[in-house]
């Protein structure tokens, strides 16, 4: 059984609609396009990293409980991992944003990604796969930073090998979430049609209604 309330934390309830693990992690805040102080932050402590990793399928129940207990015994180390998680999250978002907007990348963001990727690669081991060998992340039961490894590997693989012309930032009001458009005709506009897409449709409808009523009064 998970620790009390962990599965109900906002990080565990965050939608995962980006199409890539690293982008879903970058989306662990709402309102990127709005005022920074008003941003809906879902990554506020180490417990949120565990909650999100559990929801994303990176950790099973037993692994989540084990790391939770480890964090209670090693609070300073857990806090340090949390700070790394925030820096990694912000760096992934910034790099994706700059790719989407065709802006130059910042060395500081790239250094964060490179550092976490190196740490993750040091935890990879070759293992038998289906008819071939495959890299697998080791299962270290006491490594508080183990949830960061697959995220860093995902970011490294995505930003160095994917078709980044399909990477977009949601234009919804105060949104800015990233997503990969995998539609055949590259028609995806929103992070989630049920949220930002519907809000935009409603806004357009109301604008047309106001215009119609104005014309009727003239």
C-alpha positions as CSV (number, residue, x, y, z in Angstrom):
1,X,0.0,0.0,0.0
2,X,1.2,3.5,-0.9
3,X,2.0,6.0,1.9
4,X,-1.1,7.9,2.9
5,X,-2.1,10.6,0.4
6,X,0.7,10.0,-2.0
7,X,-1.5,8.9,-4.8
8,X,-3.7,12.0,-4.2
9,X,-0.9,14.5,-4.5
10,X,-1.3,16.9,-7.5
11,X,1.8,15.4,-9.1
12,X,0.1,12.0,-9.2
13,X,-3.1,13.6,-10.7
14,X,-1.2,15.6,-13.4
15,X,-2.3,14.7,-16.9
16,X,0.3,12.9,-19.1
17,X,-0.6,14.0,-22.6
18,X,2.7,15.0,-24.1
19,X,3.6,11.7,-25.8
20,X,7.1,11.6,-24.3
21,X,8.1,10.9,-20.7
22,X,10.5,13.8,-20.5
23,X,7.9,16.3,-21.8
24,X,5.3,15.0,-19.4
25,X,7.8,15.6,-16.6
26,X,8.4,19.2,-17.9
27,X,4.6,19.7,-17.8
28,X,4.6,19.2,-14.0
29,X,3.6,22.9,-13.7
30,X,0.7,24.7,-15.0
31,X,0.6,28.3,-16.4
32,X,4.0,28.5,-18.0
33,X,2.8,31.3,-20.2
34,X,1.4,33.3,-17.3
35,X,3.0,35.1,-14.3
36,X,5.7,33.0,-12.7
37,X,4.4,33.7,-9.2
38,X,0.9,32.4,-10.2
39,X,2.2,29.2,-11.7
40,X,0.5,26.0,-10.6
41,X,3.4,24.1,-9.2
42,X,3.1,20.3,-8.8
43,X,6.7,19.5,-7.9
44,X,7.1,21.0,-4.4
45,X,9.0,18.2,-2.5
46,X,10.5,14.8,-3.0
47,X,7.2,13.1,-2.3
48,X,5.9,14.7,-5.6
49,X,8.7,13.1,-7.5
50,X,7.7,9.8,-6.1
51,X,4.0,10.4,-6.8
52,X,4.6,11.4,-10.4
53,X,7.0,8.5,-11.0
54,X,4.5,6.1,-9.6
55,X,1.7,7.5,-11.8
56,X,4.0,7.4,-14.9
57,X,4.8,3.7,-14.3
58,X,8.5,4.3,-13.4
59,X,8.0,2.9,-9.9
60,X,5.6,0.1,-8.7
61,X,4.0,0.2,-5.4
62,X,6.7,-1.6,-3.6
63,X,9.5,0.6,-5.1
64,X,7.6,3.7,-4.2
65,X,7.1,2.7,-0.6
66,X,10.8,1.7,-0.3
67,X,12.0,5.0,-1.6
68,X,9.5,6.9,0.6
69,X,10.9,5.2,3.7
70,X,14.4,5.7,2.5
71,X,13.6,9.5,2.1
72,X,12.3,9.7,5.7
73,X,15.6,8.4,7.0
74,X,17.8,10.5,4.7
75,X,15.9,13.8,4.5
76,X,18.9,16.0,3.5
77,X,19.7,13.6,0.6
78,X,16.0,13.5,-0.5
79,X,15.9,17.3,-0.5
80,X,19.0,17.4,-2.7
81,X,17.4,15.0,-5.1
82,X,14.3,17.1,-5.2
83,X,16.3,20.2,-6.1
84,X,17.9,18.3,-8.9
85,X,14.5,17.2,-10.1
86,X,13.3,20.8,-10.2
87,X,16.4,21.9,-12.1
88,X,16.0,19.0,-14.6
89,X,12.3,19.7,-15.0
90,X,13.0,23.4,-15.7
91,X,15.9,22.6,-18.1
92,X,13.8,20.2,-20.1
93,X,11.0,22.8,-20.4
94,X,13.4,25.5,-21.4
95,X,15.2,23.4,-24.0
96,X,11.8,22.3,-25.5
97,X,10.6,25.9,-25.5
98,X,13.6,27.1,-27.3
99,X,13.4,24.4,-30.0
100,X,9.7,25.2,-30.6
101,X,10.4,29.0,-30.8
102,X,13.6,28.6,-32.7
103,X,15.5,30.4,-30.0
104,X,19.2,29.7,-29.1
105,X,19.7,27.2,-26.3
106,X,21.2,28.3,-23.0
107,X,24.4,26.7,-21.9
108,X,23.1,26.4,-18.3
109,X,20.1,24.3,-19.4
110,X,22.2,22.0,-21.6
111,X,24.7,21.5,-18.7
112,X,21.9,20.4,-16.4
113,X,20.6,17.9,-19.0
114,X,24.1,16.6,-19.8
115,X,24.9,16.2,-16.1
116,X,21.8,14.2,-15.4
117,X,22.2,12.1,-18.6
118,X,25.7,11.2,-17.6
119,X,24.6,10.1,-14.2
120,X,21.8,8.0,-15.7
121,X,24.1,6.4,-18.3
122,X,26.4,5.3,-15.5
123,X,23.5,3.3,-14.1
124,X,22.8,1.5,-17.4
125,X,23.8,-2.1,-18.0
126,X,23.6,-4.2,-21.1
127,X,21.0,-7.0,-20.8
128,X,19.5,-9.6,-23.1
129,X,16.6,-8.4,-25.1
130,X,14.5,-10.0,-27.9
131,X,17.1,-11.2,-30.3
132,X,19.6,-8.5,-29.3
133,X,21.1,-6.7,-26.4
134,X,19.5,-3.7,-24.8
135,X,20.5,-1.1,-22.3
136,X,18.6,-1.4,-19.0
137,X,18.7,0.9,-16.0
138,X,19.8,-0.9,-12.9
139,X,17.3,-1.3,-10.0
140,X,19.0,0.3,-7.0
141,X,16.7,-0.1,-4.1
142,X,18.3,2.7,-2.1
143,X,19.1,5.3,-4.7
144,X,16.9,8.2,-4.0
145,X,17.6,9.7,-7.4
146,X,16.6,6.6,-9.4
147,X,13.4,8.2,-10.6
148,X,15.5,10.8,-12.4
149,X,17.4,8.3,-14.5
150,X,14.7,7.3,-17.0
151,X,13.6,10.9,-17.3
152,X,17.2,12.0,-18.2
153,X,17.5,9.1,-20.6
154,X,14.2,10.1,-22.2
155,X,15.3,13.7,-22.6
156,X,18.7,12.8,-24.0
157,X,17.2,10.4,-26.5
158,X,14.4,12.8,-27.5
159,X,16.4,16.0,-28.0
160,X,19.2,14.2,-29.8
161,X,17.3,11.8,-32.0
162,X,13.7,12.7,-32.5
163,X,12.0,14.8,-35.1
164,X,11.8,18.1,-33.2
165,X,9.7,19.8,-35.9
166,X,6.8,17.9,-34.2
167,X,7.5,19.4,-30.8
168,X,5.1,22.2,-29.9
169,X,4.0,24.3,-27.0
170,X,0.3,24.6,-26.2
171,X,-1.0,28.1,-27.1
172,X,-3.8,27.9,-24.5
173,X,-4.3,30.7,-22.1
174,X,-1.4,30.7,-19.6
175,X,-0.6,27.1,-20.6
176,X,2.7,26.5,-22.4
177,X,2.7,22.7,-21.9
178,X,4.8,20.8,-24.4
179,X,3.7,17.9,-26.6
180,X,4.8,15.9,-29.6
181,X,2.4,16.0,-32.5
182,X,2.3,12.5,-33.9
183,X,-0.7,13.1,-36.2
184,X,-0.2,12.2,-39.8
185,X,-1.1,15.7,-41.1
186,X,0.6,17.5,-38.1
187,X,-2.8,18.9,-37.1
188,X,-2.5,18.8,-33.3
189,X,-2.9,22.2,-31.8
190,X,-3.4,21.7,-28.1
191,X,-2.0,19.9,-25.1
192,X,-5.4,18.5,-24.5
193,X,-8.5,19.1,-26.6
194,X,-10.6,18.6,-23.5
195,X,-8.9,21.5,-21.7
196,X,-7.2,24.2,-23.7
197,X,-8.9,23.2,-26.9
198,X,-12.4,23.5,-25.5
199,X,-11.6,26.8,-23.8
200,X,-10.4,28.2,-27.1
201,X,-13.5,26.9,-28.9
202,X,-15.7,28.5,-26.2
203,X,-13.8,31.8,-26.4
204,X,-14.2,31.9,-30.2
205,X,-17.9,31.1,-29.9
206,X,-18.5,33.9,-27.4
207,X,-16.5,36.3,-29.6
208,X,-18.7,35.5,-32.6
209,X,-21.9,35.9,-30.4
210,X,-20.7,39.3,-29.2
211,X,-20.0,40.3,-32.8
212,X,-23.4,39.0,-33.9
213,X,-25.3,40.9,-31.2
214,X,-23.4,44.1,-32.0
215,X,-24.3,43.9,-35.6
216,X,-27.9,43.2,-34.7
217,X,-28.0,46.4,-32.6
218,X,-26.7,48.6,-35.4
